Amino acid sequence: MSERKRYVLAGTGGRGLYMFAKPLLKTFTKHCELVGLFDHNPERIAAANDLLGAKLPGFTDFKEMLRAANPDAVIISTRDSTHAEYIIKTLEAGKRAISEKPLCVDGKQAREILAAAKKAKRKGAVCYVTHNMRYGPAISEFKRQLEAGVIGDVKSVNFHENLDRKHGADYFRRWHRVKKNSGGLLIHKASHHFDALNWLIGSNPDQLVAQGATVFYGKNGPFRHTRCEGCPHASKCDFYAEMWSNETNRKLYKEAEKSDGYIRDGCVFDKEIDIEDQSGVLYTYKNGVRVVYSLTAFATYEGWHIQFEGTKGRLELKEVHDTKWAAGNITVHGMEKAVGQSLTLFSQKEGLKLLPIPEAEGSHGGADPQIQHDFFGRPFGSPPTPRMAPLDQAVQAILIGHAANVSMAQGSKMVKVQEFLKRG
């Protein structure tokens, strides 16, 4: 049996517990030992232990956690804007940092992380980001087809992302809805789209222009309240959501609310919302590939449409996602008939071909179990797999979103993406 390595989870929200903590405790015990939980809120740590059926040591001081728990690696699943702080402290301590996406929320934080990583290199400390889109069966097959040359040299890409009025709305209930916390959806949500495109295209972004606005949520609502719970408009609001019908959510969020004041069911029409709910980005890669990217967070249905045009043909991936798991009551009758995915090759040589997509079980379309295996199902010193996103690649995903935010703030000015590794 290989030597077990010590892990600590920083951030005890739902994603951290069910993507990382529970599998480490139940599935990946051959190579891993979860030795502690970090959170700024002790009530959340207590709730997390209760939900996990564990008695893990809890820490509210990060440096004390590093000293007392002495982990080999820290899994960072805290609020996006705090990732940089904890990644840097982890690297400075000579530990491996494994961060949920996004790596951070802007170019300044990315530069600070890169500087810390450079200093930590002699200690053997590295940083990875769990970009899950790379692991999806459809995207994996998409990459295999591109590498086989079925459409020749890629020239242009269209990527259209739709978040529906259940899943999409949820970003406007939580801390994500303030840009200083999340960087906006072009950082928090689109970073793994940009990462996947970087990975598929095999180049770094060059220049970019973007537009975006809050056109549906926020101040655009017909009425508003602080939160869904106790809202006087509940009977006439399409976005009213009962968040606490699930006992797990109640323990994890509602009880902890008493000590930190974090509201999980904030009003989607709150005027403090400053992230865009519709945005578009035009950008080019160093190798000449041109991309049109759009994101709509109030779409009638959820899914994406990805189109790669090459010198010998076109490859298209269409997906419509089921979001019954998300809070809220907005539904489209008969929508279940449209749910599914298709990968189509339009070849000048072979004609039209529907390409099979491998089946996979697990969350995020089967991507999460594969991420868990790459990071925790192998010995700690194993060489990284091609799908594990190292720091330099995670930074490139952030730079596109950051550059888009800068472009929008400057009236859709064209900006050089790589310049943000130097300043701004």
Buried (B, 14 or more C-beta within 10 A) or exposed (E): EEEBBBBBBBBBBBBBBBBBBBBBBEBBBEBBBBBBBBBBBBBBBBBBBBBBEEEBBBBBEBEEBBEBBEBBBBBBBBBBBBBBBBBBBBBBBEBBBBBBBBBBBBBBBBBBBBEBBEEBEEEEBBBBBBBBBBBBBBBBBBBEBBEEEBBBEBEBBBBBBBBBBBBBBBBBBBBBBBBEBBBBBBBBBBBBBBBBBBBBBBBBBBBBBBBBEBEBBBEBBEEBBEBBBEBEBBEEBEBBBEBBEEEEBBBBBBBBBEEEEBBBBBBBBBEEBEBBBBBBBBBBBBEEBBBBBBBBBBBEBBBBBBBBBBEBBBBBBBBBBBBEEBBBEBEEEEBEEEBEBEBBBBBEEEEEEEBEBEEBEEBBBBBBBBBBBBBBBBEBEEEEEEBBBEBEBBBBBBBBBBBBBBBBEEEBEEBEBBBBBEEB
